[in-house]
Every structure is written in C-alpha cells, then in structure tokens.
Amino acid sequence: MLLRTELLKLGTTRTPWLLGAAVPGLTLLLALQPVLRGGRDGAPSLGTAGAALAVLDAMSRGALAALLLGVLVATTEFRHKTVSLSLLQAPDRVRLLLGKTITAALVGLALGVSALVVVLTVGSASGALRWDRGNPDLTLHGLGLVLTYPLYAVLGLAVGALLSGNQPLAVILPLAWLLGLEPLALSGLPQPVSAWSVGGLTAALQNSGTLPFVVPVWTGGAALVGFALLLLLAGAHHLLHTDLS
C-alpha cells in the first residue's frame, strides 16, 4: 500500500515525467552520434566492438536523471509541507523512508531499462551491435550501465533525506560532486584512491576500461551499495530527529 501511494505521488507531479522523458530522448541523441560518425574522423566502424561500446555508453548520462529523481522522491513532500499527511498513513518514519527508497530504486531501474531499449534498438538497426558476435565484456558493461540507474536513484534519495529541508541544495550538491567537485578533490591524491570514489566505483560496476586502477565489477557494485546504505542510515537518523510539525 505504501509503495503504491509513493508511486502515485510521484506520478501526479510534472518533474518526474519530464525526467522520465528526458532519459530515452537524451540516450537516443547520444546513441545516434557514433552511428552517424561510424568509420569517419577516427570513429570506430559500425559492427566493431568500439562502435558497440560507443552506442552502449549513450546510456551513461541518463543515470544523472535517476539521481535527481531520487532526490525529488525524498524532498518534494518536505518542500510542499505535505509530509505530515504521509505520516498519518505511515507514522513510522523509517518505514516511510523505506517505501521511498524502494520507489526510487524501481523507477530508477525502469529508466535504466528504457535507456537500454533505446541503445539496443539503435545499435541493432544500424549494425553497430552485432548479435552474432557475442562479447561477455560488452554484456557486462550493458548490465552495469542499467544497474547504475537504481543505485544512483537510491543515492539521490539518501542525499535528499539528509537535506530534506533544502531541496535546491539536495539537487545541486550531488550533481556538482559527480560532475566536477569529486575529480577536483581527487586530483592531488594517488591514483589508486580514485578507484574508491563514486566515479571510480561506477566505472567498475560498468566494467569500464577507461580509468586506471579500476576495482573488480562486483567490488564496485558492492561498494556503491554500501555507500547508499550508509547515506540512508544517516538520512533515517536525520528524519527521526527532525521536527515535522
């Protein structure tokens, strides 16, 4: 019942729908680029592993939309001062947070699957993805890209729970961290340290060979889950000790 209520609340606001539409749209635009440039200006030719990788990588940016969606799931009711109504239905604040977490993860997974459908469609239609050439590394890469979406959604929700009273900051901070602050903070540290950053662990989960010192896939996924759980515990503690009257 709580999960259905959270999904209903999410579906009755405009921003989640805009984010949901932006993911396949952006993925389509990014997936078409390596197809249109295939074999020209140094771009990999269609049908090669390089072209398949480039098309799959079109999914990566959409995970940021899942992150924002998680923030919105956690913070929208606090911003509009309607969270007290939800607590009338579910007085247990931890249970409320758990319902929001599951909602964010499910919607994030749905976004990831929609992005995967787009890249598979573009890749198959263009010949960039060849089904007769099975590549376990590419399969693992695609699976990791899909799983990034629900994990980022939960990370966003955890940040939103911690910053529930300041939705703009909850939106800006994780985006700023991933897009600029984290690389800047790690620039003066030894390279192996970056493997344990959010970006480094994401690259590991996605079986990416673009970064040095990447940890194994399962380690990256487990560490990201651990980060999310730690932030969720901190968010639950904050929620339990916040005056919502």
FENVENVEN-V73406 format. One line per field, one symbol per residue. burial: # if it has 9 or more other ideal C-beta (glycine too) atoms within 8 Angstrom, else .. A space follows every 50 residues. Layout:
burial->???
This chain:
burial->.##.###.##..#..##.##.###.##########.##....####.... ############################....##.##..#..#####.## #########.##########.###.#.##........#####.####### ##############..#..##.######...#...#......###.#### ########..#.###.#.###.###.##..##.###.##......
